[in-house]
Amino acid sequence: QVQLEESGGGSVQAGGSLRLSCTASELTVCMGWFRQAPGKEREGVISAYMSGGITYYADSVKGRFTISQDKDKNTLYLQMNNLKSEDTAMYYCGGDASPCSKIRDGRRFPRTDFRNWGQGTQVTVSA
């Protein structure tokens, strides 16, 4: 069973930056970052094939968030810059076999049913 552990969350002022880490027992074919604010559904942030290729990139974070990986350390990163108060949420990393996203009516949507999840790390952005 794949084990995932997020870290790097915390409190930061708007405009600041944070780097989240997801250390995995193994990197699955598809991995991504998701977030969930209180009372809201979990939403996709960025997902990708670990072999290369972004499969989902939320419009709300484009130009501000990026993902990267260190295969030798089995770690996935989420670099978050220019943070906004609306970015406040619990951030989770997830992984599964392909596909990493789904397409409906010509539009790409993130998968929220990954079979492997971490416990999350809290990100709080103050204005």
VENJOBEL-V689824 format. One line per field, one symbol per residue. ss: DSSP state (H for helix, E for strand, C for the rest). phi: phi as a letter, one per 20 degrees, with the letter a starting at -180 (. if undefined). Layout:
ss: ???
phi: ???
This chain:
ss: CCCEEEECCEEEECCCCEEEEEEECCCCCEEEEEEECCCCCCEEEEEEECCCCEEEECHHHCCCEEEEEEHHHCEEEEEECCCCHHHCEEEEEEEECCCCEEEECCEEEECCCCCEECCCEEEEEEC
phi: .fdcbebofrdbfgnecbceccedfaeegdbadcbbegmcffcfdbcaffepofdbbfgfdfncdbdbbcffdlcddceddlfdgfefaedcdcbaffeebcdclmdecfeddgecceenceccddf
